[in-house]
Amino acid sequence: MSDNLPPCPQCSSEYTYEMNALMVCPECGHEWVPADAGESAPAATGERVIKDAVGNVLADGDTVTVVKALKVKGSVSGIKAGTKVRNIRLVDGVDGHDIDCRIEGFGAMQLKSSVVKKA
């Protein structure tokens, strides 16, 4: 069978198959919706989902906290872990920088969603 199909959650059979939007186990007859089907629905409609470092979905206007110290070019001190950033905007940035924000003491900059946590 195909290596990328998940085993049956009820009987752990590896002989599962897809039937429309469902996964089916031929051994026990269990039918279920795959876990990644909910995540692919926004992608199918064209919506972009941006998640923070721990998996929370981010939206425009959220407040986030920086989870690790960041170096900033041209600055003696970087951005410390725990710095709160208010009123973020989600953008299509360069090199994975998908958050546009203004940080007090540094000004406008872009951050990666992987270095922030929703506050």
Residue frames relative to the residue before (quaternion, step in Angstrom):
aa qw qx qy qz dx dy dz
M 1.0000 0.0000 0.0000 0.0000 0.00 0.00 0.00
S 0.6776 -0.4923 0.3560 0.4143 3.55 -1.31 0.05
D 0.4731 -0.7057 0.4598 0.2581 3.55 -0.95 0.92
N 0.7000 0.5005 -0.2865 0.4212 3.62 1.07 -0.53
L 0.5552 0.5859 -0.4116 0.4231 3.63 1.20 0.04
P 0.4504 -0.7026 0.4755 0.2782 3.60 -0.89 0.87
P 0.5274 -0.6086 0.4703 0.3608 3.61 -1.15 0.46
C 0.6444 -0.5190 0.3950 0.3992 3.53 -1.27 0.37
P 0.4068 -0.7286 0.4888 0.2543 3.65 -0.77 0.93
Q 0.6628 0.5131 -0.3114 0.4477 3.59 1.17 -0.40
C 0.8329 0.1401 -0.0520 0.5329 3.62 0.78 -0.98
S 0.4249 -0.7390 0.4221 0.3085 3.62 1.34 0.01
S 0.3176 0.7505 -0.5162 0.2636 3.59 1.11 0.53
E 0.3646 -0.7469 0.5163 0.2065 3.56 -1.00 0.80
Y 0.6049 0.5904 -0.3407 0.4116 3.60 1.26 -0.09
T 0.2520 0.7811 -0.5311 0.2103 3.60 0.89 0.87
Y 0.0871 -0.7808 0.6156 0.0614 3.54 -1.28 0.40
E 0.4910 -0.6550 0.4947 0.2918 3.54 -1.29 0.41
M 0.0032 0.7546 -0.6562 -0.0002 3.53 -1.14 0.77
N 0.7879 -0.1635 0.0207 0.5933 3.55 -0.13 1.39
A 0.8048 -0.2199 0.1713 0.5240 3.63 -0.64 -1.07
L 0.6429 0.5351 -0.3171 0.4470 3.61 1.25 -0.07
M 0.3189 -0.6590 0.6347 0.2473 3.51 -1.39 0.32
V 0.1269 -0.8017 0.5834 0.0295 3.57 -0.99 0.87
C 0.2381 -0.7377 0.6158 0.1409 3.54 -1.10 0.82
P 0.3301 -0.7741 0.5003 0.2035 3.63 -0.56 1.06
E 0.6308 0.5632 -0.3414 0.4102 3.61 1.15 -0.45
C 0.8133 0.1989 -0.1062 0.5365 3.61 0.86 -0.90
G 0.4864 -0.6988 0.4108 0.3262 3.59 1.28 -0.17
H 0.4215 0.7168 -0.4588 0.3130 3.59 1.27 0.14
E 0.1079 -0.7733 0.6229 0.0485 3.57 -1.02 0.90
W 0.0855 0.7996 -0.5889 0.0806 3.60 -0.96 0.85
V 0.4708 -0.6236 0.5416 0.3103 3.51 -1.35 0.35
P 0.4552 -0.6916 0.4720 0.3029 3.62 -0.72 0.95
A 0.6097 -0.6007 0.3856 0.3445 3.58 -1.11 0.75
D 0.7056 0.4664 -0.2799 0.4542 3.62 0.98 -0.72
A 0.4644 0.6839 -0.4557 0.3301 3.64 1.22 -0.05
G 0.6410 0.5255 -0.3224 0.4573 3.60 1.04 -0.69
E 0.6767 0.4854 -0.2937 0.4692 3.58 1.06 -0.67
S 0.6796 0.4890 -0.3060 0.4532 3.59 1.07 -0.61
A 0.5222 0.6559 -0.4167 0.3515 3.62 1.17 -0.34
P 0.6822 0.4456 -0.3275 0.4784 3.68 0.78 -0.77
A 0.6304 0.5331 -0.3425 0.4485 3.59 1.03 -0.69
A 0.6442 0.5224 -0.3252 0.4542 3.59 1.05 -0.70
T 0.7000 0.4422 -0.2725 0.4901 3.61 1.08 -0.62
G 0.5962 -0.5953 0.3542 0.4058 3.60 1.25 -0.02
E 0.5229 0.6220 -0.4242 0.3998 3.60 1.24 -0.08
R 0.2909 -0.7421 0.5810 0.1646 3.53 -1.11 0.77
V 0.1689 -0.7793 0.5977 0.0834 3.57 -0.84 0.97
I 0.0867 -0.7834 0.6153 0.0169 3.55 -0.76 1.11
K 0.1249 -0.8032 0.5816 0.0300 3.55 -0.79 1.10
D 0.4795 -0.6630 0.4935 0.2949 3.55 -1.18 0.61
A 0.7842 -0.3632 0.2345 0.4451 3.56 -1.33 -0.11
V 0.7593 0.3497 -0.2054 0.5088 3.62 1.10 -0.55
G 0.6729 -0.5513 0.2837 0.4035 3.59 1.24 0.26
N 0.4779 0.6470 -0.4619 0.3736 3.63 1.21 0.13
V 0.4473 -0.6806 0.5115 0.2740 3.58 -1.03 0.80
L 0.2624 -0.7765 0.5587 0.1270 3.57 -0.87 1.03
A 0.1005 -0.7752 0.6215 0.0520 3.56 -1.25 0.59
D 0.6481 -0.4958 0.3928 0.4242 3.56 -1.24 0.33
G 0.7917 0.3110 -0.2418 0.4669 3.57 -1.02 0.85
D 0.4815 0.6716 -0.4408 0.3503 3.62 1.23 -0.08
T 0.3372 -0.6735 0.6105 0.2450 3.52 -1.37 0.30
V 0.0633 -0.8041 0.5912 -0.0049 3.57 -0.84 1.01
T 0.2915 -0.7189 0.6037 0.1837 3.53 -1.35 0.35
V 0.4323 -0.6792 0.5291 0.2681 3.57 -0.96 0.91
V 0.2805 -0.8115 0.4948 0.1340 3.61 -0.71 1.05
K 0.7893 0.1443 -0.1189 0.5848 3.61 1.21 -0.21
A 0.5942 -0.5852 0.4132 0.3656 3.56 -1.13 0.64
L 0.1560 -0.7988 0.5792 0.0465 3.56 -0.94 0.96
K 0.3519 -0.7044 0.5751 0.2217 3.55 -1.02 0.83
V 0.1440 -0.7786 0.6071 0.0671 3.54 -1.06 0.82
K 0.4486 -0.6918 0.4930 0.2777 3.57 -0.76 1.04
G 0.8146 0.2483 -0.1994 0.4848 3.55 -1.00 0.88
S 0.6810 0.4259 -0.2892 0.5207 3.57 1.25 0.15
V 0.4887 -0.6623 0.4847 0.2961 3.54 -1.00 0.87
S 0.7735 0.1964 -0.1154 0.5915 3.56 0.93 -0.89
G 0.3871 -0.7232 0.5255 0.2259 3.55 -1.04 0.74
I 0.6429 -0.4587 0.4095 0.4567 3.52 -1.26 -0.44
K 0.3490 -0.7631 0.5113 0.1857 3.56 -0.68 1.11
A 0.5663 -0.5610 0.4764 0.3709 3.54 -1.24 0.52
G 0.7378 0.3773 -0.2914 0.4780 3.58 -0.94 0.86
T 0.4763 0.6619 -0.4461 0.3688 3.60 1.27 -0.07
K 0.2991 -0.7543 0.5583 0.1726 3.58 -0.83 1.01
V 0.1185 -0.7621 0.6351 0.0419 3.51 -1.05 0.89
R 0.1728 -0.8128 0.5530 0.0613 3.57 -0.61 1.17
N 0.8605 0.1834 -0.1239 0.4589 3.51 -1.36 0.48
I 0.1068 0.8152 -0.5570 0.1173 3.59 0.62 1.14
R 0.2028 -0.7294 0.6338 0.1587 3.54 -1.33 0.36
L 0.3296 -0.7349 0.5606 0.1926 3.57 -0.95 0.89
V 0.0012 0.8104 -0.5817 0.0703 3.56 -0.77 1.11
D 0.4578 -0.5935 0.5592 0.3544 3.55 -1.37 0.09
G 0.0326 -0.8485 0.5276 -0.0246 3.55 0.06 1.29
V 0.5893 -0.5530 0.4625 0.3646 3.51 -1.39 -0.12
D 0.8558 0.0973 -0.0971 0.4987 3.60 -1.07 0.80
G 0.7356 -0.4444 0.2465 0.4479 3.61 0.91 0.82
H 0.4920 0.6215 -0.4541 0.4068 3.61 1.23 0.12
D 0.0435 0.8565 -0.5074 0.0841 3.56 -0.08 1.30
I 0.6566 0.4342 -0.3205 0.5268 3.60 1.26 0.26
D 0.1486 -0.7568 0.6328 0.0688 3.55 -0.87 1.03
C 0.1372 0.8124 -0.5481 0.1442 3.58 -0.70 1.04
R 0.3196 -0.6897 0.6032 0.2415 3.52 -1.38 0.02
I 0.1262 -0.7925 0.5957 0.0335 3.55 -0.70 1.16
E 0.4816 -0.6859 0.4682 0.2801 3.53 -0.78 1.09
G 0.7825 0.2769 -0.2409 0.5029 3.55 -0.82 1.04
F 0.7551 0.3206 -0.1896 0.5395 3.60 1.24 -0.34
G 0.4328 -0.6984 0.4651 0.3295 3.59 1.05 -0.69
A 0.7567 -0.3624 0.2809 0.4661 3.54 -1.29 -0.40
M 0.1712 0.7701 -0.6021 0.1234 3.56 -1.00 0.85
Q 0.3946 -0.6822 0.5579 0.2600 3.51 -1.36 0.15
L 0.1453 -0.7820 0.6033 0.0584 3.57 -1.08 0.82
K 0.4527 -0.6242 0.5526 0.3166 3.52 -1.31 0.32
S 0.5241 -0.6484 0.4538 0.3145 3.56 -1.03 0.76
S 0.6047 0.5863 -0.3548 0.4058 3.60 1.18 -0.40
V 0.7069 0.4278 -0.2681 0.4954 3.63 1.24 -0.18
V 0.6828 0.4344 -0.2984 0.5060 3.60 1.23 0.26
K 0.1916 -0.7406 0.6325 0.1218 3.53 -1.34 0.42
K 0.5112 -0.6487 0.4691 0.3127 3.56 -0.95 0.89
A 0.3381 -0.7669 0.5161 0.1768 3.58 -0.84 1.01
